[in-house]
Amino acid sequence: MANDELGEIRQAILSGDPASLGSLAVPEHYRGVTVHADEVDLFEGLPTKEKDPRKSLHVDEVPTPELGPGEALVAVLASAINYNTVWTSIFEPIPTFKFLKKYGKLSPLSKRHDLPYHVVGSDLSGVVLRTGPGVHRWQAGDEVVAHCLNVELESPDGHNDTMLDSEQRIWGFETNFGGLAEIALVKANQLMPKPDHLTWEEAASPGLVNSTAYRQLVSRNGADMKQGDVVLIWGASGGLGSYATQFALNGGAIPVCVVSSQEKADICRAMGAELVIDRSAEGYRFWKDEHEQDPKEWQRFGAKIRELTGGDDPDIVFEHPGRETFGASVYAARRGGTIVTCASTSGYLHQYDNRYLWMNLKRVIGSHFANYRESWEANRLIAKGHIHPTLSKAYPLEETGQAALDVHLNAHQGKVGVLCLAPEEGLGVRDQQLRERHLDGINRFRGA
């Protein structure tokens, strides 16, 4: 890190004097992980799985954006990889520059985001450097994490639930200046207190997936899970599913964890889940070919669930793979049950037999990220040690492309972190006593 001003900022944070940040100069440039508008055709003609994020994600020196009203600049110690960064890096389903161009037309201030490069990333842990006019809750030196809801709130639509706002966007995906960088620009109402017992990289990893899983499963805006509910969780050891599994266990529900290997099954059991289906070992093939599903496999899958639960079908299906599994999910949910869906990492065009939905009075609920209150509650559970990070590995900023490739190829467990200003792992813990009580949970995914 050649930037002397960033070196001073990092030293102030690591030496335990973050309050001095207010007197330090904000650097004019910083390093950020970017995609480039002139490379959107880089992977044209290649199958999705052959598109390599290492070729499209660059670590560039970029100008520090102007700080506007209601905003904050954050010195980023660590960040993490989400599927939206993978999608950005392979320019699917569309290049994110279309999002930035649309946002840039909204106002003179939002025009800052419409650039020929996109600084990506929707998670961070760090320290506030500066706040813009109108910000009073946060100040320079505050240790924070950020959730990724960027919302304008000038429309009445968002004032009951900010996720319904007409100008709701995901920061670092549909906006610029994201968290995979040494500095990030956020709205002040994205900030939340960093959990004191976690390292920078651990604290950065829950953000997007933890909040998403909370709304999808726990919130009244999602499945409104209650004690005793049987919850079928696809990808239960992955980024989203690992938090859904923890929320189910913490909330008195009964998770049925679906995974794709014995190693992943072992992680679910280590979290406390007793009912686990290794879909690879069972050999489920829900599609006969590219065009036709196999209802007999749905039936075999449903029978396996009832075998594990003592005859109960799922009250809730936690859906995020999408095309590959959605038909089985609709079939498997109990009469009157709920399928709550987001993400669609295996494909957006879902097919299912509507007879199982309509004749059995099931519901499909679409769920997207979380509002500030839901994100705050999800982060509070992390801070109290009820829910734990699922970080398995952390890469330096220079190797973000490899980190994204791991997620792209599903060659990871839980979350993959990225060190930004943090020079090494293990820094940033403020409450060692609370940490010691939860070390097993915090480290459960490490090395997996």
N, C-alpha and C positions, 0 to 999 in steps of 0.2 A: 504494500500500500504506500505509494509514493507521495500521496497528498498529505502535506505537513499538517494542515488544519484538521483533517480527519484523524491523523495520528494523535493530535492533542485531545480531540474529543474522545477517542478510544481510551487514551491514558487516564483521562478524568473519570471515565466510567469504571475502568478496571481498578483504579486506585481507591475507589469508594468515595469519590467526591463529585457525584453527578450534579449537585447544586451549582457547581461552578460553570456548567454548560451555558448558562445564560449570559456569561461574560465572554465566552469564546466566539470567534467568528464562524459563521456558517460558510462552508466551502462553496465555491462557485461550481465545482464539478464533483462528481462521485462515480463509482463503478456500479453499473447495474447490468442485470441479465436481460438481453433484448432479443427480439426478432426484428427483421428488417423488411420493410414494405417491398423492396425490390427483389425479394427472394420468395414471394408467395407461390411461385410456380416451381420451386426447388424440387418438390417431390411428385410433380405431375406424372401420372401414369403408373405410379408405384402402388401396390397394395398397402393398406393402412399399416400393417405390422412391419413393413419394410421401411417405413419412414423413420429416420433416425434423428431424434432431437439434438444429438451432439453436433449435427451439421447446421442446424438452424438457430440454436441458442448461442448467443455471443455475450461475452463480458466486455462491455464498452464503457468508456469514460463519457458521461452524459452531463449536460448542464443541470444544475439544481433548479427546480421549477419555482416560479414566483409563489409566495405564500398568500393565500386569499382569506377573506373573512370566514370564520368558523372552521378553519383548517389548522393542521399541525404538521410540522416536519419532525420526523422521528429518525434518530440514529439507530439503524437496524443491527442488532447483534446476531440474530439468527432468523431463518425463515424455513419454509418447508415446501414440498412438492405436492400438488394436487392434480387431479385429472384435468382441470381446466388449463393448467400450464402445459400438460402434454398436448391437449387439443390445440392450444395456441401454437405450440412448436411445430406441429405437423399441418397447420393451416386447415384443420377440419373442425366442424362441418363447413365453416367459412373462415377466411382470414379475419383476425380480430381488428384489423385496420378499418373494416367497415363499421365496427362499433365505435372506434375512436373518431371517425369522421362524423358519424351521426351525433355523438356527444359534443363534438366541437362546434356544431351549429346551434347548440342550445343557448349559449351566452358568451359574452366576451371572455369571461373567466374560464369557461369550459373549453374554449378554443385552444388553451394550452395543451390539451390532451391529444389533439390531432397533429401527430408528428410522423415522420417517415420511419421512426423506430418505436417500439413498444416495450417499456420496462415492465416485466411481468412479475407475477407472484401475488398470492392472496392470503398469505400468513406472515406474521412477524412477531418477534419480541424485541424490545429495545427501550430507548430512553428518549423522552421528548426533548427536542432541541429548541424549537420555537413554536409559538402559537400565534394565529392571526387575530385580527380584530374580532371582538365579540366572544372570545373563548375565555371562560373564567374558571372552569372546573379543573383544568389541567395546566401545568406550568413546566418550564424547563427543569429537567432533572427527574421528573416522574418516570418510574419504571412501568412499562405498559406492554400489553399485547393488543392486537387489533383484530376485530372481526371485519369481514369483507363486504358488508352492505354499504354501498354508496347511494344515498338517496337525497333528492332535492327538497321534498316536502312542501312544495308550493301548490300542489294539487290537493283537494280534499280527500282524494282516494286513499292516501297513505296514512291518514291520521287515526284510523282505527287499527290498521296493521300496516306498518311501513313496507312490508313486502308487496303490498298491493299498489304502491305509489306508481304513477304513470312514468316517473323518471327514476325508477329503481335500477341499479346496476351492480355488478359484482366488481369490486375494486381489484385492479391488477389483471383483470380479464376483459372487462368491458370499459375500463378506464386505464389511464397510463400511470406511471410512477409507482409501480407495485413494490412488493416486499422482498423480492429476490435482488437485493441491492444494499449498498451501504447507507443510503438515506431513502426514506419513503415519504410521500405526501398522502395524508389521510384527512378525512373530515374528523373533527373533534369527537363527534358522536359515534365514531368507530372504536374509540379507545376504551380499554378496560384495564384494571390493575393486573400486573404480572403476578402470578402465584409465587409467593415468597420461597417456597420449598423446592422450586424447580430450577434447573439450569436454564440458560438462555435457549439452548436448542430444544430442550424438553418443553419449555413454555410456549415456544413458537409452533409446535407440531399439532396441538389439538384444534386451534381456531376454526377453520372452515368446516372440517368434518365433524367436530364435536357439536358445534352449533346446528349444523344441518341435521345430524342424527337426533338432537334434542327436539327440534321442531317436528321432525318427521314422526318420531315415536311417542314423545312425552307430551308435547304441547297440545292444547285444545285445537290449535290450528292444524294439527296432524292427526295421528291415530288416537290421541288421548288415552294412552295406556293406563291400565289400573292393575292393582295387585291381583295375582292369579291368572292374568291373561297368558295364553300360550302364544309366543311370538316366534314366527319363523323368520330367521335372519340369514339372508344370502351373503356369502363372502364374509362370514362372521369374524374372521381374523384380519380383515383388510382395513383400509383407512376409515371407511364409514361403518362397516359392520362391527369392528372392534369396540367402537363407542356404543353402538346399539346394544351389543351384548352386555356391556357394563351397565347401561341405563336399565335394561330389563332386569338384571340381577339386583341392582341397587333399588329398584322400584317394586320389588316383590313379584315380578312376572316370571314366566318360565320360558327361557329361550330355547329354541331348537336351532342349533347352529349348523349351517350348511357350508362346507369347506371343500377344498379340492386336493388335499393331501393329508397324510397322517401327521406330518409336522404341524400343519395348521390346526388339525383336530386337537393335538396336544396343547397348543396355546389356548384354545377355547376352554379346555378342561382346567388349565392352570388359572384362568380367569374366574373359574367357579361354575362354568356351565357343565351340566351332566348329560344333556341330550345333544348328540353330535352326529351329523350325517356326513361321511366322506363320499362325496358324489363320484369321485374318480374310482374309489374302491368298489362302489355299488354299480358303476358302469352306466349311469343314467344318460340316455341320448334322447332329448326331448324333441329333436328334429330328425325326421327320416332323411331329408335332404334339404337343400336351400329353401325350398318352397312349402314343404309340408311337415307339420308337427305330428307327433305320435301320442295320441291320447292314452294308449296303454301304458306308456312311460309315466304320464301324469298319475295314472291310477296306482302304479307300482310305487311311485314316490309318496303319494298320499297314504298308502298302506304302511310304508315305513315310518312316516310321522306318527300315525296312530299306534303303531307298535311301540314306539318310544314313549309316547305320552299316556299310554294306558287307554287309548281309544278316543282321545280328543283331537279335533282338527284345530288349526291355528285361528285364534281370534284376530290376530294381526299378522300380515305378511309384510316384512320390511324389504321392499323391492328397490334395487338399483342397477342390476345387470341389464334389465330391459329386454330386448328382443329374444335373447336366448332362453330366458326363464319365465317370461311374463305369462305365457299360456299355462304353465304349471302352477304359477302363483294364484291365478284366478281360480283354477280348479281346486287347489289345496285349501284355500280359506274356508272356514266354517260357514254354515248358513247364517247370514246376517253379519258376516265378518268383514274386515277392512283390508284392502290392499293399498298401501301407501307407497308412492313411487317418486323417485327422482333419478337424475343422472343418465341412466340408459347407456352404460359403458360398453355393452355388446351390440348396441344398435338402437336407433330411435323409433323405428317402425315396428310397433308391437302387434302381435296377432294373438287372439284368444277366442275361445268358444263362448259367445255371449249368453248361451243358455245357462251356463253355470253362474254367470253374474246376475242376470235378470230374474231367473226362476228361483234363485236361492237368496235374493235380496242382499247381495253383497255390494260393497261400495269401493270405488277406486278414488283415492285422494291424491292429487298432485301436490308435491311439497318441494319448495325451492328455498335453499339456505335458511335464514332465520331473521327475525327482527331484532332490534337492539335489546329489548327486554329478554327475549329468549336466549340470545347470545350471552347476555350478562349472567343469567341464571345458570347456563351451561358452564361458563367460566368459573362461577362461584363454587360449583360442585368440584371442579378441578382444584381450586384454591383450598377447599376444605379437606381434600384428600379422599373424597367419596368416589371420584372418577379419576383415572390415571392416564397420562400420556401413553401412546402406543408407539413411540419412536423406536425403530430398529437399527437405524444407521444414520450417520450424518456425513455429508461431503463438504469440502471447501467450496467457496463461491465459484472458483475456476472450474470445478467439475460438476456444475449444475446440469449440464447436458447428460452426463452419465446418470445422475440421480433421476432425471426425467425419463431416461431410457429404462431404468429399473422399473419404474411405475408403468411405463408404456407396455412393457413385456410381462408385467405381473410377476417380476422376479424379486419381489419384496414382501415384507410383512408389515402390517400396521402403516406407519408413516415414515417417510424418508426426509431427513432434515438437511438444511444447508447452513453452514457457518458464514456469516457476512462480516461484521466487524469483530466478532468474537475470534480471538486468535487460536483457540483450542476449545475442546469440549470440557464440560464440568464446571464452568464458571457461572456466577450469578445467583448462587444459593444464598438466601437471607435468613431462612428458618431451618437450621440443621436438625432441630429436635423433631419437627413435623416430618421432615424428610426421612429421618431414621425409622420412623414408625411405618412408613409406606415404601421402603426401598424395594421390596419384592415386587409390588405392583408397578412401581415406576420403571423397573428394569426388566419387566416380564418379556418384552419384545426384543430386547437388546441381543444382537447377534443372530436373530432368527433369520 
